[in-house]
Amino acid sequence: MRAPRIAAVAVAAALLGVGLTGCVGIPFLPRPHVPSPAPTSEDVDPASVDLDEIQDAIFAIMPTAPEDFEVVEYTQLDGPTFGSDWSSVDHDAQRVVRALRTTESPGWDDLSLGPAFWVDFEVVRMESTTVADATMNDLASAIDEPYTNDSDDGESQIEYSPLATPSGRWPFGALEQERRQTWSNGTRATGWTVYYGSGPYIAVVTSAANPDDGSLAALESFADERIPAFVQGIQSLPTD
């Protein structure tokens, strides 16, 4: 039995909120201080860049989906990317641009239409490269142990693994986790969340698939075909 379909409007702010959003279960314990990287020449004043142009550039490098997929885009900063109750720093407040594209296969709505899965591609530009690096450091410390989230609507629970074995799709330094979502009626979906930093940008990619061989294979094929070009696109985004 497939997992319940998620309302598209709620993708960015609720159930599809990635990784650490609302993660009251994270065992965030005191850890050795990790010095923030020194400022680099890529650090720029957000006021000096065209944020609309950067947003357009991010969407231009986002992976596309087949025509029969449902695609929803979101740009507002009022929704969470990292969440704010797991760290002493409000990393969401340090974003200056946000672009999210969620793609959902027809089978997620009706399993008779084929494999059931969705993937969120989100890229945020932080205030500077230094801020982005510090955010990645904080994330790496926070997700080195497993934790569990309740969805905002209270209808499901999401279990996250600690750092997983690298999939090979991402450059060194990416943070990869496995995730399993269970709804109150017992249906499940499995997938992963990845955080990848490049200059002042952080990409957060989250997925879920119906736990059958066909859906899981379709999700992995979708990711294998699109993520390499996505990574290259992130690395080519303007830094000033």
VOKE-965403 format. One record per residue (C-alpha): residue number from 0; x, y, z. Coordinates in Angstrom, 1 decimal, always signed. Example, Ala and Ser with C-alpha at 12.3 -4.5 7.8 and 13.67 -1.06 7.14 Angstrom:
! residues 2
i:0, c1:+12.3, c2:-4.5, c3:+7.8
i:1, c1:+13.7, c2:-1.1, c3:+7.1
//
This chain:
! residues 240
i:0, c1:+0.0, c2:+0.0, c3:+0.0
i:1, c1:+1.5, c2:+3.3, c3:-1.1
i:2, c1:+2.2, c2:+6.2, c3:+1.3
i:3, c1:-0.5, c2:+9.0, c3:+1.4
i:4, c1:+0.0, c2:+11.7, c3:-1.2
i:5, c1:+1.4, c2:+15.0, c3:+0.2
i:6, c1:-0.5, c2:+18.2, c3:-0.6
i:7, c1:+1.8, c2:+20.2, c3:-2.9
i:8, c1:+1.2, c2:+23.5, c3:-1.2
i:9, c1:+2.6, c2:+22.1, c3:+2.1
i:10, c1:+5.7, c2:+20.6, c3:+0.5
i:11, c1:+8.1, c2:+23.3, c3:+1.6
i:12, c1:+6.8, c2:+24.2, c3:+5.0
i:13, c1:+5.5, c2:+21.0, c3:+6.5
i:14, c1:+5.8, c2:+17.3, c3:+5.8
i:15, c1:+8.5, c2:+17.5, c3:+3.2
i:16, c1:+10.6, c2:+19.8, c3:+5.4
i:17, c1:+14.0, c2:+18.3, c3:+5.2
i:18, c1:+16.6, c2:+16.9, c3:+7.6
i:19, c1:+16.5, c2:+18.9, c3:+10.8
i:20, c1:+13.2, c2:+20.8, c3:+10.5
i:21, c1:+11.4, c2:+20.5, c3:+13.9
i:22, c1:+13.8, c2:+17.9, c3:+15.0
i:23, c1:+13.3, c2:+18.0, c3:+18.7
i:24, c1:+14.8, c2:+14.5, c3:+19.0
i:25, c1:+18.3, c2:+15.4, c3:+17.9
i:26, c1:+20.8, c2:+14.6, c3:+20.7
i:27, c1:+22.5, c2:+17.9, c3:+20.4
i:28, c1:+25.2, c2:+17.7, c3:+23.1
i:29, c1:+28.2, c2:+19.9, c3:+23.8
i:30, c1:+31.0, c2:+19.1, c3:+21.4
i:31, c1:+34.5, c2:+20.4, c3:+20.8
i:32, c1:+34.6, c2:+23.8, c3:+19.2
i:33, c1:+35.2, c2:+23.7, c3:+15.4
i:34, c1:+36.7, c2:+27.0, c3:+14.3
i:35, c1:+34.8, c2:+28.7, c3:+11.5
i:36, c1:+36.8, c2:+29.0, c3:+8.3
i:37, c1:+38.6, c2:+32.3, c3:+7.6
i:38, c1:+36.8, c2:+34.7, c3:+5.3
i:39, c1:+37.5, c2:+34.3, c3:+1.6
i:40, c1:+37.3, c2:+36.5, c3:-1.4
i:41, c1:+34.0, c2:+34.9, c3:-2.2
i:42, c1:+32.3, c2:+36.5, c3:+0.8
i:43, c1:+30.2, c2:+39.4, c3:-0.5
i:44, c1:+27.7, c2:+41.8, c3:+0.8
i:45, c1:+24.2, c2:+40.4, c3:+0.0
i:46, c1:+23.1, c2:+44.0, c3:-0.8
i:47, c1:+25.6, c2:+44.1, c3:-3.6
i:48, c1:+24.2, c2:+41.2, c3:-5.6
i:49, c1:+21.0, c2:+40.8, c3:-7.6
i:50, c1:+19.0, c2:+38.3, c3:-5.6
i:51, c1:+16.4, c2:+37.8, c3:-8.3
i:52, c1:+19.1, c2:+37.0, c3:-10.8
i:53, c1:+20.7, c2:+34.5, c3:-8.4
i:54, c1:+17.3, c2:+32.9, c3:-7.8
i:55, c1:+16.8, c2:+32.5, c3:-11.6
i:56, c1:+20.3, c2:+31.1, c3:-11.9
i:57, c1:+19.6, c2:+28.5, c3:-9.3
i:58, c1:+16.3, c2:+27.4, c3:-10.9
i:59, c1:+18.2, c2:+27.2, c3:-14.3
i:60, c1:+20.5, c2:+24.4, c3:-12.9
i:61, c1:+17.7, c2:+22.5, c3:-11.1
i:62, c1:+17.0, c2:+19.0, c3:-12.5
i:63, c1:+14.0, c2:+18.7, c3:-14.7
i:64, c1:+11.4, c2:+15.9, c3:-14.5
i:65, c1:+9.3, c2:+14.0, c3:-17.1
i:66, c1:+6.2, c2:+15.8, c3:-18.3
i:67, c1:+3.8, c2:+13.6, c3:-16.4
i:68, c1:+5.4, c2:+14.4, c3:-13.0
i:69, c1:+3.9, c2:+17.0, c3:-10.7
i:70, c1:+6.4, c2:+19.9, c3:-10.2
i:71, c1:+6.0, c2:+22.6, c3:-7.5
i:72, c1:+8.5, c2:+25.5, c3:-7.0
i:73, c1:+8.9, c2:+27.6, c3:-3.9
i:74, c1:+11.1, c2:+30.6, c3:-3.2
i:75, c1:+10.0, c2:+32.3, c3:+0.0
i:76, c1:+12.3, c2:+32.6, c3:+3.0
i:77, c1:+9.4, c2:+32.2, c3:+5.4
i:78, c1:+9.6, c2:+28.4, c3:+5.2
i:79, c1:+12.4, c2:+26.3, c3:+6.9
i:80, c1:+15.4, c2:+24.8, c3:+5.3
i:81, c1:+17.4, c2:+23.7, c3:+8.3
i:82, c1:+15.0, c2:+24.4, c3:+11.1
i:83, c1:+15.8, c2:+26.5, c3:+14.2
i:84, c1:+15.3, c2:+24.3, c3:+17.3
i:85, c1:+18.4, c2:+22.1, c3:+17.0
i:86, c1:+21.2, c2:+24.7, c3:+17.1
i:87, c1:+22.2, c2:+27.8, c3:+19.0
i:88, c1:+22.4, c2:+29.6, c3:+15.6
i:89, c1:+19.4, c2:+30.3, c3:+13.5
i:90, c1:+20.8, c2:+29.2, c3:+10.1
i:91, c1:+17.6, c2:+29.9, c3:+8.3
i:92, c1:+17.9, c2:+33.5, c3:+9.2
i:93, c1:+21.2, c2:+33.6, c3:+7.4
i:94, c1:+19.7, c2:+32.8, c3:+4.0
i:95, c1:+19.4, c2:+35.5, c3:+1.4
i:96, c1:+18.0, c2:+33.4, c3:-1.5
i:97, c1:+16.0, c2:+30.2, c3:-1.5
i:98, c1:+14.9, c2:+28.1, c3:-4.5
i:99, c1:+13.0, c2:+24.8, c3:-4.0
i:100, c1:+11.7, c2:+22.5, c3:-6.7
i:101, c1:+9.8, c2:+19.4, c3:-5.7
i:102, c1:+9.1, c2:+16.6, c3:-8.2
i:103, c1:+6.5, c2:+13.9, c3:-7.6
i:104, c1:+6.0, c2:+10.8, c3:-9.8
i:105, c1:+2.4, c2:+10.0, c3:-10.9
i:106, c1:+2.7, c2:+6.8, c3:-8.9
i:107, c1:+2.9, c2:+8.7, c3:-5.7
i:108, c1:-0.7, c2:+9.7, c3:-6.2
i:109, c1:-1.8, c2:+6.5, c3:-7.7
i:110, c1:+0.5, c2:+3.4, c3:-7.6
i:111, c1:-1.3, c2:+2.0, c3:-10.7
i:112, c1:+0.4, c2:+4.7, c3:-12.7
i:113, c1:+3.9, c2:+3.5, c3:-12.0
i:114, c1:+6.7, c2:+3.9, c3:-9.5
i:115, c1:+5.9, c2:+6.0, c3:-6.5
i:116, c1:+8.5, c2:+8.5, c3:-5.3
i:117, c1:+9.3, c2:+12.2, c3:-4.9
i:118, c1:+12.5, c2:+14.3, c3:-4.7
i:119, c1:+13.0, c2:+17.8, c3:-3.4
i:120, c1:+15.9, c2:+19.9, c3:-4.8
i:121, c1:+16.5, c2:+22.9, c3:-2.6
i:122, c1:+19.4, c2:+25.4, c3:-2.9
i:123, c1:+19.9, c2:+28.4, c3:-0.6
i:124, c1:+22.4, c2:+31.1, c3:-0.8
i:125, c1:+23.8, c2:+32.1, c3:+2.6
i:126, c1:+25.1, c2:+35.5, c3:+3.6
i:127, c1:+28.6, c2:+34.5, c3:+2.7
i:128, c1:+30.9, c2:+31.5, c3:+2.1
i:129, c1:+32.0, c2:+31.7, c3:+5.7
i:130, c1:+28.4, c2:+31.4, c3:+6.9
i:131, c1:+27.7, c2:+28.5, c3:+4.6
i:132, c1:+30.8, c2:+26.7, c3:+5.8
i:133, c1:+29.9, c2:+27.2, c3:+9.4
i:134, c1:+26.4, c2:+25.9, c3:+8.7
i:135, c1:+27.8, c2:+22.8, c3:+7.2
i:136, c1:+30.1, c2:+22.3, c3:+10.2
i:137, c1:+27.1, c2:+22.6, c3:+12.5
i:138, c1:+25.1, c2:+20.2, c3:+10.5
i:139, c1:+27.9, c2:+17.6, c3:+10.5
i:140, c1:+28.1, c2:+17.8, c3:+14.3
i:141, c1:+24.3, c2:+17.5, c3:+14.7
i:142, c1:+23.6, c2:+14.5, c3:+12.5
i:143, c1:+26.4, c2:+12.2, c3:+13.6
i:144, c1:+23.8, c2:+10.2, c3:+15.6
i:145, c1:+20.3, c2:+8.9, c3:+14.6
i:146, c1:+17.3, c2:+11.0, c3:+15.5
i:147, c1:+13.5, c2:+11.0, c3:+14.8
i:148, c1:+11.1, c2:+13.8, c3:+13.8
i:149, c1:+7.4, c2:+14.1, c3:+14.0
i:150, c1:+5.9, c2:+15.7, c3:+10.9
i:151, c1:+4.2, c2:+19.1, c3:+11.4
i:152, c1:+0.8, c2:+17.6, c3:+10.7
i:153, c1:+1.3, c2:+14.9, c3:+13.3
i:154, c1:+0.4, c2:+12.2, c3:+10.7
i:155, c1:+3.9, c2:+10.6, c3:+10.3
i:156, c1:+7.2, c2:+10.1, c3:+12.0
i:157, c1:+10.6, c2:+10.3, c3:+10.2
i:158, c1:+13.6, c2:+8.4, c3:+11.3
i:159, c1:+17.0, c2:+9.6, c3:+10.2
i:160, c1:+20.3, c2:+7.7, c3:+10.2
i:161, c1:+23.6, c2:+9.2, c3:+11.2
i:162, c1:+26.0, c2:+10.0, c3:+8.4
i:163, c1:+25.5, c2:+7.2, c3:+5.8
i:164, c1:+28.1, c2:+5.6, c3:+3.5
i:165, c1:+28.6, c2:+8.0, c3:+0.6
i:166, c1:+26.5, c2:+7.1, c3:-2.4
i:167, c1:+29.1, c2:+8.3, c3:-4.9
i:168, c1:+26.9, c2:+10.9, c3:-6.4
i:169, c1:+28.2, c2:+13.8, c3:-4.4
i:170, c1:+31.7, c2:+15.4, c3:-4.0
i:171, c1:+33.7, c2:+14.9, c3:-0.8
i:172, c1:+32.2, c2:+16.8, c3:+2.1
i:173, c1:+28.6, c2:+16.2, c3:+1.3
i:174, c1:+26.5, c2:+15.0, c3:+4.3
i:175, c1:+24.3, c2:+12.0, c3:+3.4
i:176, c1:+21.6, c2:+10.4, c3:+5.6
i:177, c1:+19.0, c2:+7.7, c3:+5.1
i:178, c1:+15.5, c2:+8.4, c3:+6.1
i:179, c1:+12.3, c2:+6.3, c3:+6.7
i:180, c1:+8.9, c2:+7.8, c3:+7.1
i:181, c1:+6.0, c2:+6.0, c3:+8.7
i:182, c1:+2.4, c2:+7.2, c3:+8.7
i:183, c1:-0.2, c2:+6.6, c3:+11.3
i:184, c1:-1.9, c2:+4.0, c3:+9.1
i:185, c1:+1.3, c2:+2.0, c3:+8.9
i:186, c1:+2.3, c2:+2.9, c3:+5.3
i:187, c1:+6.0, c2:+3.7, c3:+4.8
i:188, c1:+8.4, c2:+5.4, c3:+2.5
i:189, c1:+12.2, c2:+5.3, c3:+2.4
i:190, c1:+14.8, c2:+7.6, c3:+0.9
i:191, c1:+17.6, c2:+9.9, c3:+1.8
i:192, c1:+18.6, c2:+13.5, c3:+2.6
i:193, c1:+21.8, c2:+15.1, c3:+1.4
i:194, c1:+23.5, c2:+18.4, c3:+2.4
i:195, c1:+26.1, c2:+19.8, c3:+0.0
i:196, c1:+28.0, c2:+23.1, c3:+0.3
i:197, c1:+29.7, c2:+25.0, c3:-2.5
i:198, c1:+30.9, c2:+28.5, c3:-1.9
i:199, c1:+28.0, c2:+30.5, c3:-0.4
i:200, c1:+25.4, c2:+27.9, c3:-1.5
i:201, c1:+24.0, c2:+24.9, c3:+0.3
i:202, c1:+22.0, c2:+22.3, c3:-1.5
i:203, c1:+19.5, c2:+20.1, c3:+0.4
i:204, c1:+18.1, c2:+17.2, c3:-1.5
i:205, c1:+15.5, c2:+14.9, c3:+0.0
i:206, c1:+13.7, c2:+11.9, c3:-1.4
i:207, c1:+11.1, c2:+9.3, c3:-0.5
i:208, c1:+9.9, c2:+6.2, c3:-2.4
i:209, c1:+7.3, c2:+3.6, c3:-1.8
i:210, c1:+9.2, c2:+0.6, c3:-0.3
i:211, c1:+8.8, c2:-1.7, c3:-3.3
i:212, c1:+11.6, c2:-2.7, c3:-5.7
i:213, c1:+10.2, c2:-0.8, c3:-8.6
i:214, c1:+9.8, c2:+2.5, c3:-6.8
i:215, c1:+13.1, c2:+2.3, c3:-5.1
i:216, c1:+14.9, c2:+1.5, c3:-8.4
i:217, c1:+13.1, c2:+4.3, c3:-10.2
i:218, c1:+14.1, c2:+6.8, c3:-7.5
i:219, c1:+17.8, c2:+5.8, c3:-7.7
i:220, c1:+17.7, c2:+5.9, c3:-11.5
i:221, c1:+16.1, c2:+9.4, c3:-11.4
i:222, c1:+18.9, c2:+10.6, c3:-9.0
i:223, c1:+21.7, c2:+8.9, c3:-10.9
i:224, c1:+20.6, c2:+10.6, c3:-14.1
i:225, c1:+20.2, c2:+14.1, c3:-12.7
i:226, c1:+22.5, c2:+14.7, c3:-9.7
i:227, c1:+25.9, c2:+14.9, c3:-11.5
i:228, c1:+24.7, c2:+17.8, c3:-13.7
i:229, c1:+23.1, c2:+19.4, c3:-10.7
i:230, c1:+26.3, c2:+19.3, c3:-8.8
i:231, c1:+28.2, c2:+20.9, c3:-11.7
i:232, c1:+25.5, c2:+23.6, c3:-11.9
i:233, c1:+25.8, c2:+24.4, c3:-8.2
i:234, c1:+29.6, c2:+24.8, c3:-8.6
i:235, c1:+29.0, c2:+27.2, c3:-11.5
i:236, c1:+26.6, c2:+29.5, c3:-9.6
i:237, c1:+27.7, c2:+33.2, c3:-9.3
i:238, c1:+29.5, c2:+34.0, c3:-6.1
i:239, c1:+29.5, c2:+37.8, c3:-6.5
//
